[in-house]
């Protein structure tokens, strides 16, 4: 059972929306706990193996097998709770305004985006309630172009349709949409896309948590090509149920004579900006693909 496929299927989304509408948080979180327990026990699935390897690297390769079992369960539980919050509050603009808090750096990024003074690229880590955060961004009046997962299946298409209903300009990543994003950035627009989803076909392997990773450098090309600043974005769920939308300070790209080195080193700058958030809240890093595939068979 693949969790990403499970949560993104239209049928499960519709069921989740119904549960979110009718179920109070106490029951919704109980359901989330049951789902996460079932999925995290599928130790032989590719996805659970990926989560184990990712969490092992975050721990500095220190977690034992039993400790990894618990870490994996915490990842699925945190993601399931965030998903319930998304379904439960997605139709309440006032609730989202209260739940999602912008830190000072994100407020600066948001004001810069609205000022139309220049383009800016936001690179977001898959942490906490990033879908709720997207709604909060739309409610705030920001109008970024959001580049989503390329060639989306039916489930991802349904997720994108939900996002579009809330005023988000979501376009699956492709050569055409990269060109659109380039033009948008050059016309003082803001583009937001993910940074931490691996791609096994990548030629470059930027260092992430001290190890060579399969994080692609594609999105960094947008910043280099258009000479716009970049912010690293993370969304962290708090114990009180609120979410804090964090952004780094504006990061400028460095120039290198070698093109591959330029792409790799600048990608590493963004990854480094997100490491502290992931280390503080490893259970909220919803990454179900092997970022360091070379460790899949070495994890306890």
Secondary structure by P-SEA (a helix, b strand, c coil): ccaaaaaacaaaaaaaaaaaacccaaaaaaaaaaaaaaaaaccccaaaaaaaaaaaaaacccccaaaaaaaaaaaaaaaaaaaaaaaaccccaaaaaaaccccaaaaaaaaaaaaccbbbbbbbcccccaaaaaaaaaaacccccccccccccaaaaaaaaaaaaaccccccccaaaaaaaaaaaaabbbbbbbccccccccccccccccccccccaaaaaaaaaabbbbbbbbbbbccccccccccccbbbbbbbccaaaaaaaaaaaaaaaaaaaaaacccccccccccccccccccc
